[in-house]
Amino acid sequence: MSKTKVHKKLTSFLNKTYEIVNDPGNAATVAWTSDGMGFTINNVPDFTEHILPRYFKHSNFASFVRQLNMYDFHKSREEGCENVFRHPCFLRGRRSLLRDIHRKSTEIVTESALSKSDCQRLLTKVQELQHQHQALEATVQDLRTENRDMAQHNQALLHQLSVYKAREGKLEGLLNAFSGQLQTLASAQDGPFRTHLNSHEAPLCLMEEDQPLEFDYPEKQQSEAPQAGDYESSCEDLPESNTGPPEAADSDMDAEIDLMLKPEE
């Protein structure tokens, strides 16, 4: 906006304000002070509802007062009225002095600064915030992806753990069954052996303590009693196949154990 347009706009406000105060028809609502160096608004509601809309196309009294302050008008309480406004160049009968009324220099400097350096600084700050926002969005997206992957991995681990627990239960049941089968097998094999021992306990108990243990072999049997040399020769005559590991016996035992572990139909 050029300086000429700003000047015209500012002068327009001052001119309209001067017309409002200088119009005798508005004297009951707004008029010059007794010394002519200011004006007073006697009836604010009437001034807001009827006078302002005719000159400024609005009915905002606070906005009108704000404009007066921008032109360095000072408000005071005089002559029994609370709304008295004065300016050294706003005088009765001296309309030509309006050209010497300007907006406050601080206001002009502030607007100029905002339109150049401050606006550029604010624009740079906004761009920085946009970049930070984009970086945060990317980080949040990465965290969401990582969280989803971790959830899937945890789900897979839980499934694998459930499988291991089920397998552990099966193995425990199988071991219990196998232990029971072994105990049953041991009890079955231990019964005949204990019966055989019990049948020989009575004669042994009837023997006297000092009586020597003698075996009454017939002459023929004594002559056939094995000697140490005969035992060694008999061991040498054994086939080599009998001296190796009993693979056939192990196979039979495995088959027997599998048969025992097989559930009854």
Secondary structure, 3 states (H helix, E strand, C coil): CCHHHHHHHHHHHHHHHHHHHHCHHHCCCEEECCCCCEEEECCHHHHHHHHHHHHHCCCCHHHHHHHHHHCCCEEEEECCEEEEEECCCCCCCCHHHHHHCCCCHHHHHHHHHHHHHHHHHHHHHHHHHHHHHHHHHHHHHHHHHHHHHHHHHHHHHHHHHHHHHHHHHHHHHHHHHHHHHHHHHHHHHHHHHHHHHHHHHHHHHHCCCCCCCCCCCCHHHHHCCCCHHHHHHHHHCCCHHHHCCCHHHHHHHHHHHHHHHCCCC
